[in-house]
Amino acid sequence: MADDSKKISRRDLLMGGVRRLRKNAESIAQLRADDSPLKRAGKPPVSMFDLGERALAEGELDKAAQRLRECVKADPNDLLARLKLGEALYRLDKFIQARVELDRILRTDSENHLARLYLGLTMCKMGKPDKVKAAWEGYFEPENLELQREINIQLAFLETEEDLDLDEVAACVERVAGLRPEREGA
């Protein structure tokens, strides 16, 4: 009977989860206290990740990075939040910070093709062709053949040309990946 007292009842387990959800909802509500249009619309509270992802999509990169950094701080194992943070930092030209986040993802998930894509782009911007090759050689995304082909072309250029403009390499890959709008008249 002594070990029965150590068991958690189903009710206690369920109520513990409910308490945790309520606490999270309350903290999100406090963070969104100034976001009155969403309150008036009667929408449910949105997670910090959703707010960060929305800010990233709207081009509010500083706000996105701040919110996504809070997500990563709350759950360091959230690879999607870390990936979005790496993307935001890359787009903010904070390449060293982006590299740190993307490297952390690849330590856990070496097959993450988006982390490899952004790490290669980051290394282009930092002027490190050997690191670009290392990142993109492991890139494999058969669902996006156009991007796969562009990365393979750029890898071939990196192998053969010594003074290749890495900013132009990054621009070509960004265009194909849809990260940079097409130039008018091009």
PyRosetta script that sets phi, psi and omega in degrees:
from pyrosetta import init, pose_from_sequence

init()
pose = pose_from_sequence("MADDSKKISRRDLLMGGVRRLRKNAESIAQLRADDSPLKRAGKPPVSMFDLGERALAEGELDKAAQRLRECVKADPNDLLARLKLGEALYRLDKFIQARVELDRILRTDSENHLARLYLGLTMCKMGKPDKVKAAWEGYFEPENLELQREINIQLAFLETEEDLDLDEVAACVERVAGLRPEREGA")
pose.set_psi(1, -25.8)
pose.set_omega(1, -176.3)
pose.set_phi(2, -62.5)
pose.set_psi(2, -36.3)
pose.set_omega(2, -178.7)
pose.set_phi(3, -80.4)
pose.set_psi(3, -11.9)
pose.set_omega(3, 175.2)
pose.set_phi(4, -67.3)
pose.set_psi(4, -30.8)
pose.set_omega(4, -179.4)
pose.set_phi(5, -69.9)
pose.set_psi(5, -20.0)
pose.set_omega(5, 179.3)
pose.set_phi(6, -83.1)
pose.set_psi(6, -15.8)
pose.set_omega(6, -179.2)
pose.set_phi(7, -75.2)
pose.set_psi(7, 148.3)
pose.set_omega(7, 178.3)
pose.set_phi(8, -100.2)
pose.set_psi(8, 131.6)
pose.set_omega(8, 179.0)
pose.set_phi(9, -73.1)
pose.set_psi(9, 159.4)
pose.set_omega(9, 178.3)
pose.set_phi(10, -60.1)
pose.set_psi(10, -40.8)
pose.set_omega(10, -179.5)
pose.set_phi(11, -61.1)
pose.set_psi(11, -46.4)
pose.set_omega(11, 179.6)
pose.set_phi(12, -63.2)
pose.set_psi(12, -38.6)
pose.set_omega(12, 178.5)
pose.set_phi(13, -64.1)
pose.set_psi(13, -46.1)
pose.set_omega(13, 179.4)
pose.set_phi(14, -64.3)
pose.set_psi(14, -45.2)
pose.set_omega(14, -178.4)
pose.set_phi(15, -66.3)
pose.set_psi(15, -33.3)
pose.set_omega(15, 176.0)
pose.set_phi(16, -62.5)
pose.set_psi(16, -41.2)
pose.set_omega(16, 177.0)
pose.set_phi(17, -65.4)
pose.set_psi(17, -41.2)
pose.set_omega(17, 179.0)
pose.set_phi(18, -63.8)
pose.set_psi(18, -43.1)
pose.set_omega(18, 178.7)
pose.set_phi(19, -60.1)
pose.set_psi(19, -41.9)
pose.set_omega(19, -180.0)
pose.set_phi(20, -64.1)
pose.set_psi(20, -43.2)
pose.set_omega(20, 178.6)
pose.set_phi(21, -63.1)
pose.set_psi(21, -42.3)
pose.set_omega(21, 178.4)
pose.set_phi(22, -62.1)
pose.set_psi(22, -42.0)
pose.set_omega(22, 179.8)
pose.set_phi(23, -63.0)
pose.set_psi(23, -43.4)
pose.set_omega(23, 178.1)
pose.set_phi(24, -63.9)
pose.set_psi(24, -42.2)
pose.set_omega(24, 179.6)
pose.set_phi(25, -63.1)
pose.set_psi(25, -39.7)
pose.set_omega(25, 178.9)
pose.set_phi(26, -65.9)
pose.set_psi(26, -40.3)
pose.set_omega(26, -179.6)
pose.set_phi(27, -68.7)
pose.set_psi(27, -36.8)
pose.set_omega(27, 177.3)
pose.set_phi(28, -67.3)
pose.set_psi(28, -40.3)
pose.set_omega(28, 178.7)
pose.set_phi(29, -61.6)
pose.set_psi(29, -38.4)
pose.set_omega(29, 178.2)
pose.set_phi(30, -66.1)
pose.set_psi(30, -39.8)
pose.set_omega(30, 179.0)
pose.set_phi(31, -66.2)
pose.set_psi(31, -29.4)
pose.set_omega(31, -176.8)
pose.set_phi(32, -98.8)
pose.set_psi(32, 16.1)
pose.set_omega(32, -176.5)
pose.set_phi(33, -56.4)
pose.set_psi(33, -32.3)
pose.set_omega(33, -179.7)
pose.set_phi(34, -85.1)
pose.set_psi(34, -3.0)
pose.set_omega(34, -176.4)
pose.set_phi(35, -94.8)
pose.set_psi(35, 60.3)
pose.set_omega(35, -172.9)
pose.set_phi(36, -63.8)
pose.set_psi(36, -34.2)
pose.set_omega(36, 179.7)
pose.set_phi(37, -58.7)
pose.set_psi(37, -36.4)
pose.set_omega(37, 177.8)
pose.set_phi(38, -69.8)
pose.set_psi(38, -35.6)
pose.set_omega(38, 177.7)
pose.set_phi(39, -63.9)
pose.set_psi(39, -46.3)
pose.set_omega(39, -177.6)
pose.set_phi(40, -63.8)
pose.set_psi(40, -32.4)
pose.set_omega(40, -179.0)
pose.set_phi(41, -73.0)
pose.set_psi(41, -10.4)
pose.set_omega(41, 177.6)
pose.set_phi(42, 76.1)
pose.set_psi(42, 20.7)
pose.set_omega(42, 179.6)
pose.set_phi(43, -78.6)
pose.set_psi(43, 150.1)
pose.set_omega(43, 178.3)
pose.set_phi(44, -68.6)
pose.set_psi(44, 160.5)
pose.set_omega(44, 178.8)
pose.set_phi(45, -58.5)
pose.set_psi(45, 144.8)
pose.set_omega(45, -178.6)
pose.set_phi(46, -106.0)
pose.set_psi(46, 143.3)
pose.set_omega(46, -179.3)
pose.set_phi(47, -71.2)
pose.set_psi(47, 160.6)
pose.set_omega(47, 178.7)
pose.set_phi(48, -61.4)
pose.set_psi(48, -35.5)
pose.set_omega(48, 177.9)
pose.set_phi(49, -62.3)
pose.set_psi(49, -45.3)
pose.set_omega(49, 179.6)
pose.set_phi(50, -62.2)
pose.set_psi(50, -40.4)
pose.set_omega(50, 177.9)
pose.set_phi(51, -64.5)
pose.set_psi(51, -40.6)
pose.set_omega(51, 178.0)
pose.set_phi(52, -66.5)
pose.set_psi(52, -42.3)
pose.set_omega(52, 179.7)
pose.set_phi(53, -65.8)
pose.set_psi(53, -39.5)
pose.set_omega(53, 177.6)
pose.set_phi(54, -64.2)
pose.set_psi(54, -43.6)
pose.set_omega(54, 178.9)
pose.set_phi(55, -62.7)
pose.set_psi(55, -38.3)
pose.set_omega(55, 178.4)
pose.set_phi(56, -63.9)
pose.set_psi(56, -44.2)
pose.set_omega(56, 179.8)
pose.set_phi(57, -65.3)
pose.set_psi(57, -32.3)
pose.set_omega(57, -179.6)
pose.set_phi(58, -85.8)
pose.set_psi(58, -1.2)
pose.set_omega(58, 178.2)
pose.set_phi(59, 83.0)
pose.set_psi(59, 9.7)
pose.set_omega(59, 176.7)
pose.set_phi(60, -87.4)
pose.set_psi(60, 76.7)
pose.set_omega(60, -168.1)
pose.set_phi(61, -68.1)
pose.set_psi(61, -39.4)
pose.set_omega(61, 179.0)
pose.set_phi(62, -62.9)
pose.set_psi(62, -45.5)
pose.set_omega(62, 179.4)
pose.set_phi(63, -64.8)
pose.set_psi(63, -40.9)
pose.set_omega(63, 178.7)
pose.set_phi(64, -61.8)
pose.set_psi(64, -46.7)
pose.set_omega(64, -179.3)
pose.set_phi(65, -62.0)
pose.set_psi(65, -41.1)
pose.set_omega(65, 179.7)
pose.set_phi(66, -62.6)
pose.set_psi(66, -47.7)
pose.set_omega(66, -177.9)
pose.set_phi(67, -69.3)
pose.set_psi(67, -40.0)
pose.set_omega(67, 179.5)
pose.set_phi(68, -69.5)
pose.set_psi(68, -33.1)
pose.set_omega(68, 176.5)
pose.set_phi(69, -64.4)
pose.set_psi(69, -38.3)
pose.set_omega(69, 176.3)
pose.set_phi(70, -63.8)
pose.set_psi(70, -38.5)
pose.set_omega(70, 176.7)
pose.set_phi(71, -62.5)
pose.set_psi(71, -44.6)
pose.set_omega(71, -178.6)
pose.set_phi(72, -67.2)
pose.set_psi(72, -36.8)
pose.set_omega(72, 178.3)
pose.set_phi(73, -65.9)
pose.set_psi(73, -38.6)
pose.set_omega(73, 179.6)
pose.set_phi(74, -70.5)
pose.set_psi(74, -37.5)
pose.set_omega(74, 179.4)
pose.set_phi(75, -138.8)
pose.set_psi(75, 92.0)
pose.set_omega(75, -177.9)
pose.set_phi(76, -62.9)
pose.set_psi(76, -15.7)
pose.set_omega(76, -179.9)
pose.set_phi(77, -91.6)
pose.set_psi(77, 1.7)
pose.set_omega(77, 179.5)
pose.set_phi(78, -79.1)
pose.set_psi(78, 94.9)
pose.set_omega(78, -175.2)
pose.set_phi(79, -69.4)
pose.set_psi(79, -32.2)
pose.set_omega(79, 179.6)
pose.set_phi(80, -67.2)
pose.set_psi(80, -43.9)
pose.set_omega(80, 177.2)
pose.set_phi(81, -62.8)
pose.set_psi(81, -39.9)
pose.set_omega(81, 179.2)
pose.set_phi(82, -66.0)
pose.set_psi(82, -38.2)
pose.set_omega(82, 177.8)
pose.set_phi(83, -64.7)
pose.set_psi(83, -45.5)
pose.set_omega(83, 178.5)
pose.set_phi(84, -64.2)
pose.set_psi(84, -36.3)
pose.set_omega(84, 176.2)
pose.set_phi(85, -64.3)
pose.set_psi(85, -43.7)
pose.set_omega(85, 177.2)
pose.set_phi(86, -60.1)
pose.set_psi(86, -40.3)
pose.set_omega(86, 177.4)
pose.set_phi(87, -64.2)
pose.set_psi(87, -45.6)
pose.set_omega(87, 179.7)
pose.set_phi(88, -61.8)
pose.set_psi(88, -43.8)
pose.set_omega(88, -180.0)
pose.set_phi(89, -65.4)
pose.set_psi(89, -38.4)
pose.set_omega(89, 176.4)
pose.set_phi(90, -61.4)
pose.set_psi(90, -46.1)
pose.set_omega(90, -178.8)
pose.set_phi(91, -68.8)
pose.set_psi(91, -21.8)
pose.set_omega(91, 175.4)
pose.set_phi(92, -86.6)
pose.set_psi(92, 1.8)
pose.set_omega(92, -176.9)
pose.set_phi(93, 64.3)
pose.set_psi(93, 28.4)
pose.set_omega(93, 174.1)
pose.set_phi(94, -99.4)
pose.set_psi(94, 73.9)
pose.set_omega(94, -168.0)
pose.set_phi(95, -69.7)
pose.set_psi(95, -36.6)
pose.set_omega(95, -179.5)
pose.set_phi(96, -65.9)
pose.set_psi(96, -44.6)
pose.set_omega(96, 178.7)
pose.set_phi(97, -65.4)
pose.set_psi(97, -39.7)
pose.set_omega(97, 178.2)
pose.set_phi(98, -62.6)
pose.set_psi(98, -42.1)
pose.set_omega(98, -180.0)
pose.set_phi(99, -60.8)
pose.set_psi(99, -42.3)
pose.set_omega(99, -179.9)
pose.set_phi(100, -60.3)
pose.set_psi(100, -47.5)
pose.set_omega(100, -178.4)
pose.set_phi(101, -65.1)
pose.set_psi(101, -42.9)
pose.set_omega(101, -178.4)
pose.set_phi(102, -68.8)
pose.set_psi(102, -37.8)
pose.set_omega(102, 175.6)
pose.set_phi(103, -62.4)
pose.set_psi(103, -38.9)
pose.set_omega(103, 179.1)
pose.set_phi(104, -63.1)
pose.set_psi(104, -38.2)
pose.set_omega(104, 177.5)
pose.set_phi(105, -63.9)
pose.set_psi(105, -46.3)
pose.set_omega(105, -175.8)
pose.set_phi(106, -69.8)
pose.set_psi(106, -23.6)
pose.set_omega(106, 173.9)
pose.set_phi(107, -66.1)
pose.set_psi(107, -34.2)
pose.set_omega(107, -179.8)
pose.set_phi(108, -87.4)
pose.set_psi(108, -43.1)
pose.set_omega(108, -175.7)
pose.set_phi(109, -131.5)
pose.set_psi(109, 87.6)
pose.set_omega(109, -174.7)
pose.set_phi(110, -68.7)
pose.set_psi(110, -12.4)
pose.set_omega(110, -179.2)
pose.set_phi(111, -96.6)
pose.set_psi(111, 5.5)
pose.set_omega(111, -177.3)
pose.set_phi(112, -70.0)
pose.set_psi(112, 103.5)
pose.set_omega(112, -173.5)
pose.set_phi(113, -68.9)
pose.set_psi(113, -32.9)
pose.set_omega(113, 178.1)
pose.set_phi(114, -69.3)
pose.set_psi(114, -38.0)
pose.set_omega(114, 176.3)
pose.set_phi(115, -63.7)
pose.set_psi(115, -40.0)
pose.set_omega(115, 177.5)
pose.set_phi(116, -64.7)
pose.set_psi(116, -40.9)
pose.set_omega(116, 178.3)
pose.set_phi(117, -59.4)
pose.set_psi(117, -53.3)
pose.set_omega(117, -177.7)
pose.set_phi(118, -68.4)
pose.set_psi(118, -33.3)
pose.set_omega(118, 177.1)
pose.set_phi(119, -65.5)
pose.set_psi(119, -41.8)
pose.set_omega(119, 176.8)
pose.set_phi(120, -62.5)
pose.set_psi(120, -43.0)
pose.set_omega(120, 177.5)
pose.set_phi(121, -63.4)
pose.set_psi(121, -41.2)
pose.set_omega(121, 178.4)
pose.set_phi(122, -61.1)
pose.set_psi(122, -43.8)
pose.set_omega(122, 179.9)
pose.set_phi(123, -65.8)
pose.set_psi(123, -33.4)
pose.set_omega(123, 173.9)
pose.set_phi(124, -60.2)
pose.set_psi(124, -48.0)
pose.set_omega(124, -178.4)
pose.set_phi(125, -65.9)
pose.set_psi(125, -27.2)
pose.set_omega(125, 178.7)
pose.set_phi(126, -87.3)
pose.set_psi(126, -4.9)
pose.set_omega(126, 177.1)
pose.set_phi(127, 75.9)
pose.set_psi(127, 36.5)
pose.set_omega(127, -177.7)
pose.set_phi(128, -121.1)
pose.set_psi(128, 85.7)
pose.set_omega(128, -175.1)
pose.set_phi(129, -62.9)
pose.set_psi(129, -34.3)
pose.set_omega(129, 178.7)
pose.set_phi(130, -64.7)
pose.set_psi(130, -37.7)
pose.set_omega(130, 178.7)
pose.set_phi(131, -71.7)
pose.set_psi(131, -32.1)
pose.set_omega(131, 175.7)
pose.set_phi(132, -61.9)
pose.set_psi(132, -48.2)
pose.set_omega(132, 179.5)
pose.set_phi(133, -59.2)
pose.set_psi(133, -45.1)
pose.set_omega(133, -178.6)
pose.set_phi(134, -61.8)
pose.set_psi(134, -39.5)
pose.set_omega(134, -179.2)
pose.set_phi(135, -71.0)
pose.set_psi(135, -46.0)
pose.set_omega(135, -173.3)
pose.set_phi(136, -82.3)
pose.set_psi(136, -18.8)
pose.set_omega(136, 177.8)
pose.set_phi(137, -65.6)
pose.set_psi(137, -27.1)
pose.set_omega(137, 177.3)
pose.set_phi(138, -90.0)
pose.set_psi(138, 0.3)
pose.set_omega(138, -178.4)
pose.set_phi(139, -75.0)
pose.set_psi(139, 129.0)
pose.set_omega(139, 176.6)
pose.set_phi(140, -150.1)
pose.set_psi(140, 112.9)
pose.set_omega(140, 178.4)
pose.set_phi(141, -139.6)
pose.set_psi(141, 88.5)
pose.set_omega(141, -176.9)
pose.set_phi(142, -67.3)
pose.set_psi(142, -16.8)
pose.set_omega(142, 178.9)
pose.set_phi(143, -74.5)
pose.set_psi(143, -19.2)
pose.set_omega(143, -179.0)
pose.set_phi(144, -124.6)
pose.set_psi(144, 77.3)
pose.set_omega(144, -174.4)
pose.set_phi(145, -65.6)
pose.set_psi(145, -33.8)
pose.set_omega(145, -179.9)
pose.set_phi(146, -62.9)
pose.set_psi(146, -43.9)
pose.set_omega(146, 178.5)
pose.set_phi(147, -68.9)
pose.set_psi(147, -41.3)
pose.set_omega(147, 177.8)
pose.set_phi(148, -58.6)
pose.set_psi(148, -43.5)
pose.set_omega(148, 179.7)
pose.set_phi(149, -63.7)
pose.set_psi(149, -43.7)
pose.set_omega(149, -179.3)
pose.set_phi(150, -63.1)
pose.set_psi(150, -42.6)
pose.set_omega(150, 178.9)
pose.set_phi(151, -64.2)
pose.set_psi(151, -40.9)
pose.set_omega(151, 178.5)
pose.set_phi(152, -63.7)
pose.set_psi(152, -38.6)
pose.set_omega(152, 177.7)
pose.set_phi(153, -63.7)
pose.set_psi(153, -46.0)
pose.set_omega(153, -178.8)
pose.set_phi(154, -66.2)
pose.set_psi(154, -35.1)
pose.set_omega(154, 175.3)
pose.set_phi(155, -63.6)
pose.set_psi(155, -39.2)
pose.set_omega(155, 177.9)
pose.set_phi(156, -63.9)
pose.set_psi(156, -42.0)
pose.set_omega(156, 176.8)
pose.set_phi(157, -62.3)
pose.set_psi(157, -41.5)
pose.set_omega(157, 179.8)
pose.set_phi(158, -63.5)
pose.set_psi(158, -33.3)
pose.set_omega(158, 179.7)
pose.set_phi(159, -73.0)
pose.set_psi(159, -34.5)
pose.set_omega(159, -171.4)
pose.set_phi(160, -99.8)
pose.set_psi(160, -32.7)
pose.set_omega(160, -175.3)
pose.set_phi(161, -101.4)
pose.set_psi(161, 135.6)
pose.set_omega(161, -177.5)
pose.set_phi(162, -85.7)
pose.set_psi(162, -45.3)
pose.set_omega(162, 179.9)
pose.set_phi(163, -108.1)
pose.set_psi(163, 72.0)
pose.set_omega(163, 177.7)
pose.set_phi(164, -88.6)
pose.set_psi(164, 138.1)
pose.set_omega(164, 178.0)
pose.set_phi(165, -76.7)
pose.set_psi(165, 104.9)
pose.set_omega(165, -176.1)
pose.set_phi(166, -67.7)
pose.set_psi(166, -26.4)
pose.set_omega(166, 175.6)
pose.set_phi(167, -66.3)
pose.set_psi(167, -36.9)
pose.set_omega(167, 177.5)
pose.set_phi(168, -70.2)
pose.set_psi(168, -36.5)
pose.set_omega(168, 175.3)
pose.set_phi(169, -59.8)
pose.set_psi(169, -48.5)
pose.set_omega(169, 179.6)
pose.set_phi(170, -62.0)
pose.set_psi(170, -42.1)
pose.set_omega(170, -179.6)
pose.set_phi(171, -62.2)
pose.set_psi(171, -41.0)
pose.set_omega(171, 179.1)
pose.set_phi(172, -63.3)
pose.set_psi(172, -45.3)
pose.set_omega(172, -179.2)
pose.set_phi(173, -68.6)
pose.set_psi(173, -40.0)
pose.set_omega(173, 178.3)
pose.set_phi(174, -60.8)
pose.set_psi(174, -41.5)
pose.set_omega(174, 179.1)
pose.set_phi(175, -61.4)
pose.set_psi(175, -46.8)
pose.set_omega(175, -178.2)
pose.set_phi(176, -68.4)
pose.set_psi(176, -36.1)
pose.set_omega(176, -179.5)
pose.set_phi(177, -75.6)
pose.set_psi(177, -10.1)
pose.set_omega(177, -178.9)
pose.set_phi(178, 81.5)
pose.set_psi(178, 18.5)
pose.set_omega(178, 179.2)
pose.set_phi(179, -89.8)
pose.set_psi(179, -12.1)
pose.set_omega(179, -177.7)
pose.set_phi(180, -137.8)
pose.set_psi(180, 131.8)
pose.set_omega(180, -179.8)
pose.set_phi(181, -66.4)
pose.set_psi(181, 151.2)
pose.set_omega(181, 176.8)
pose.set_phi(182, -64.0)
pose.set_psi(182, 144.2)
pose.set_omega(182, 176.1)
pose.set_phi(183, -73.6)
pose.set_psi(183, 141.9)
pose.set_omega(183, 177.4)
pose.set_phi(184, -73.3)
pose.set_psi(184, 136.7)
pose.set_omega(184, 180.0)
pose.set_phi(185, 82.6)
pose.set_psi(185, 2.1)
pose.set_omega(185, -180.0)
pose.set_phi(186, -92.3)
pose.dump_pdb("model.pdb")
